Amino acid sequence: GGPIGFKLEAIAQLYEECPVNLIAAWAITANIKRHAPQIPDTLLKYQYAAFQTAFTVLP
């Protein structure tokens, strides 16, 4: 949540050609529990939340 992150989030939300979907934390948690993905060995600790979110939204 630094200033750069807020600016990037604002761009993503205001740019009309970039669809934005909000996902509840409970939906991500439920999806991870239901499917139990293999976590890459190279995944760094700070990347884990992004990995969970991407795993939830990708088909």
Residue pairs with C-beta under 8 A, 6 or more apart in sequence:
12 18
12 20
13 20
21 57
23 53
23 56
23 57
27 56
28 52
28 53
28 56
31 55
31 56
32 52
32 55
32 56
35 55
37 55
39 48
39 51
40 51
43 51
